[in-house]
Amino acid sequence: MKIAYFQCTAGISGDMILGALVDAGLKLDTLKKELMKIKVPFDLKSRHVLKNGIGGTKIDVIVEEGHVHRHLSHIKTILQESELKGKVKEDIIRIFTNLAEAEAKVHNTTVEAVHFHEVGAMDSIIDICGAVIGLDLLKIEKIYCSPIHIGTGFTKCAHGIIPLPAPAVVQLLHGIKIYSKGIEKELVTPTGAAVISTLCDNFVEIPSMNIESCGYGAGDRELEIPNLLRICIGDLEDSKNRNFVKEGEAVKIEVNIDDMNPQFYEYISQKLFSAGAKDIYLQTAFMKKNRIGSILCVNAGGEDLDRILKIIFEETTTIGVKVFNFHKYMLPYEIKKINTELGEFSVKVAFYGSKISNISPEYEECCERAEEYDMPIKKVYDIVKQTAARQNII
């Protein structure tokens, strides 16, 4: 699987993404040719720069229009009238929609009423479109990103003086690991935050990968650190020879409990699943003084650890937990819809290579249909699975 890993040690912006892609091997002329399908006047200029002795590429978007305010509907019209291919167009619209929702939340208004100020300008539109087009041209299948270095201080915008990172940026980066080293500059722009928060599959430390190319996209300012966004492009480690995928950082949390009402476990489990837990199970064990107790085991992504621990310490009687890091390998799968004698069902189809490895009907749908037809759930399950096996669902 071909992946791109963005290392945001100096934040991220739209022009830095374009610079990193070009520096990593994307042909500027090819990018321009695709961008011309949007049918708006623009030009792209590329120049090599040095940031703290490290070479990178700076992309300048040149447009003739003045300061223009646009609504989401205006941008959608521009894109819908373009000749961009479907998936690219959909991803660009998703980015602008997420940005509009963030702005609406910040300004206490509706998505339809949001005025795009800086991001509505044509140069920002070209930045976002170019980022999606560039990733598509490089045939990137999945995007990973490091925790994001944000700036601090204040900046001036159409609404006046606002704190950094900008409120819309904070809204877009909900649930994403961020950190600050005290640099009083805007390191993350709304454009950069919108692109990476929409397209990135996982915010983790760099995964094991075979690097094919590396590029550096330069920002405008001179900082005490290299003002560069690094992108590494390549295959996940041994992914060419594997029939499964390695997920990001995962943790196992173990909690020994011998003094809690066991009725509480159902409620606690529901809260843990809502916080991102992937698996929850109990084991019986002898505790101190031969008391019979339970070991609560929770598997989750590393990014969810703080939320999981908060629930455990608030809702259980424990005062300590054990946390183990591990790697999880999964077969790739797809959710398919099939028609059966009992109606339409969703089934999870897992693959090993090009062959179907497992077919799993959606449990909740089987429960509902078992009630509806007054039929044992095991029979419903078998009907769905057998029907799926007979049909060409690949």
N, C-alpha and C positions, 0 to 999 in steps of 0.2 A: 504494500500500500504506500503510495507516494504522499508524503506529508510535508507541511511547512511548520516550522517552529519559530515564533516571534519572541525575541528576547528584549523586553521593554525596560532596560536599565536606565534609559533616559526618557521614559514615557512613550507615547505613540500619537501620531497625527496622520492625516490623510496623505500629505505630501511625503512624509517619511516612509509610509507604506509603499507608495509608488517608487520612491528612490531605492528602497531595499529590493523590490522585485526586479527593477532594471539592473541594479548592481549584481543581482544573483543570476542574470542571464536572459531576462525578458527583453526582447528587441523593442526599442523605443518606436521604431517605424511601424511595427506590427501592432503595438498598443494604440498608436495614433489612428491607424486604419480602422481598428475596431471601434474606437471612440467616435469616429466620424459618423457612425451609424446612428448616433443620437441627433444628428442634424442641427447642431448649434455651432457657432463660430468660436474657435479656440486654437491654441497652439501649445505644444509642450516643448520645453527646452531642458536639456540635461547637462549638468556640469559636474566635474570631479572636484571634491573638496577634501581638506584635511581637518579632522577634529581630534585635538590632542595627539597628533601624529598618526592617526588611523584614517585611511582613505575611505571615502564613501561617495555616494551619488546624491546630488541635490536636484530635485525636479521642480521646475517653475511652470505653473499653469498660467498662460497668458490669455486673457479675455478682454474684450473691449467695453462690455457693459459697465455701468456705474453700480452704485449700491442698490440692490434690488431685494425687496421682501417677497417671499413666495409662501403659499400655503402648500400643504401636502398634496392637495388636489392638482395644483399647478405642476408639481414635480412628477406626479403620476401621469399626467397628460403628456409631458415631454417624453417620458419613458415608453408609454404605450404607443406613441407615434414613431418611436425609433425602430430600427431594424435589428436590434440586439436579439440574440436567441433567448428562448423562453426561460431557461434556468437562470441565466445571468440577469435577465430583467426581473424575475421573481425575487432574487436575492437582494438586488438593489432596492426594490420597493420595500422589502422586509426591513432593511436598514433604516430607510427614511421613516417607515411607520413606527419602528421602535424609538427612533429619535423624537418623533412627534408625540408619542405617548409619554416619554420622559419630560419633554418641555411642558406638556399639558399638566402633568402632575406637579411640576415645580411652580408653574404660574397659575395653578388653580383654575384651569379653563378646559376646553374640550379639544380633542385632536383636530377637529375640523377648523377650529378658531385659531390654532397655533400659527403665529407668523415665524417662519424661518428667517432669521436675520443674517448672521455671518454664514450659516450653513446653507441658506437659500441662495447665496451668491453662486454664479456659474462656476467659479474656480473650485468651490467646495463640492459642487455637484460632479464636476469632472474628477476630483479626487476620489470620491466614493465609487463612481462608475468605473474609474480606472483600476481601483483596487480589486473589485469583483472580476472585471474582465481579465486583469493580469493573472490572478489566481487560476482562472479558467484556462487561459492560454498555456500556463505552465502545468496544466493537468493535475493540480493539487486535489487530492481526494479527501484529506482531513487536515484540520488546522489545530495546532496546539499553541499555547502561549504561556509565558512565564508570569509570575506575580508582577503587577504593574507599578512602576515607580511614578508617583504623582507629585506634583509641585505643591507649593504652599504660598501664602501671601494673598495678594489681591490683583485683579486685572480690570480693565475698562472694557465694557461692551455696550451694545445698544441700550441696555437698561440702566447703565451707569456703572459704578464701582461694585464689583461682586467678589466674594471670597474664592480662593482656589483650593482644590479643583472646583470648576464651575458646577453649580447645582445640577444641571442636566447631566454632567459627567458622573457625578456621584450617583444619580438615579440610574444611569445606564450600567454602572459597575456594581450594582447590588449583587451580593453573593460571590463576587470575584475578589481574589486576594490582591490587596494593594499595600503599599508601604511608602514611607517618605523619609528622605535623608536631609530634609530641611532646606532644599534649594528653593529660593523664593522666585520662581518662574512658573509659567504655565507649561507643564510637561505633557499633559494629556488634553487634547482638544475634543470637543464634542464629536467632530468627524471621526477621529481615531477611535474614540470610545464606542461610537455607534457601530463602526465596521467590526472591531474585534469582539465586542460583546454579542453581536449577532451571528458572526460566522465561526467563531472559535468553538471547538468541540470540548476542549479540556484545558483548564488553567493549572498547570503543574510545572515542576522542574523538568528540564529537558529529558525526553524519553530516550531509551536506547534506540539509536538509529544509525544508518549508514549514510553519511552526508555526501551528497553529490555536488552541491554548490552552496555558497554562502554569500550574502550581500549585506551592505550597510546603507541605510537610507538616512540622509542628513537632515537635521532641523536647521532653522534659521539662526538661532542664537548661539553665542559662544558661552559655554558653561564651564564650571570647574571639573565636570566629568565629560567624557566624549558624548556630544549631543548626536547620538546615532541609534537607530533602530536596527538590530541585527536579525536577519532571517536565515535559517538553515533549512535547506530543502533536501530531501532524500527519502529512503525507505525505512520503515520501522525495522528494528533489528531482526534479521532473518525472515522478514515478512514474505519475501519471495518464495521461501521454502516452507512456510507454515500455513496451516489451514485454520488457524485461530488467531485471535487478536489479543494483545496484552493491554489491559486497561491501565489507567493512571494509578497514582499512589492510593493504596488501600490500607485500612487499619482494622484490627480486631480488638474489641474492648471487652475485658472480662471483669465481672463484678461478683464478689462473693457476698451472699446475703443469707442470714439465718434468723433474722428477727423482724420480718415484715409479713404483713397479711398477704398471702398468695393471691387473693382476689385482685390485688392492685396490678398484677402483671399485665392483664388485658389492657387496662387503661394506659399504662406506661408504654406498652408495645405500640399502641396506636400513635402516641405522641412521638415515639422514636422513628417510626416509619414516616411520619409527616415531616420529620426533620432531616430525612435523607438516608436512614438506615436501609441497607439492602437485605440483610438477613438478621433474624432475631431468634434465639433458641435458648432453652434452659437445660441444664444438666444437674442431676442430684449428686450431692457430695457430703461427706462427713466434715464438719467444721471443728472449731475448738471445742474441747470438752465433750466430744462425740455427739455434738448437736447435728441433726440432719438439716442441711440447708440447700440452697440452689446457687448455681453459677449462671448468671445472666450473661450471655454472649451476644455481642452486637457487631456485625460487619458493616463498614461504611466507607465512603470515599474520604480521603484525607481532608478535603476541603470542608467536610461536614463535622469534623471532630469536635470543634468547640460547641456547636449546637447540641450534639449528642451528649457531651459531658455535662452541659448545663441542665439538661432534662434529668439525667441520672442522679446528679447531686441534689436537685430540687425534689424529685419525686420518689426516690428510694431512701432507704435508711443507711446506705453505705457512706463511708467517709474516705474511701480510696478505691481506685480502679487500676487495672493493668492494661497497657496499650501496646500492641504489637504491630509492626509494619509488615505487610506481605504483598505479593503480586497476585493478581487474578487474571486467568486466561479464559476467554470465552469464544465459543463458536459464533461467527457472524449469523445474524438472523433477520428475518423480515416478517412483518405482520400482514397477513393476507386475508381477504374476505372470500368466503365460499358459500354457495347455496346448497342447502340440504333439505331433506323432507320436513325438517322442523323449522325451516327458515334460514336466514343469513347468520353466519357466525364469523368471528375473528379467530384466526389460528396463528400461532407463532411457529414459523418454519425455520429451523436451524440447518446450516450447511457445513459440511466438512469437504473443503474443496468445491467441486461442482456438484456434489451429490447431497441429497437431503439426508441429514443425520437424525432429525427428530421433528415430529409434528405435535404441537401442544395446543389443544383447544382452550379458548379463554374461559377460565373457571367461572367467573361471575355470570357470564352469558349462559353457561350450561346450567347454573343454579336457577336462573330466571326461567329458562325453558322447561326445566324439570318440574317447577311449580306450575307453569302454564299448562303443561300436558299431563300433569299428575303421573309422572314417569320417574323411575329411579335415576339419579344423576349419573350412575355408572353407565346406564344404557344410553343416555343422551351423549355422554362423553365418547362412547364407542361409536355411535352413529356419526358424530362429527369427524372423529379421527379416521374412520374407514372411508367416509366420503372424500375427505381431503386426500387420502392416499390414492384414491381412484382418479382424482382429477389432476389435470396438468396445472399445478399451482406455481411452477417456477417462473 
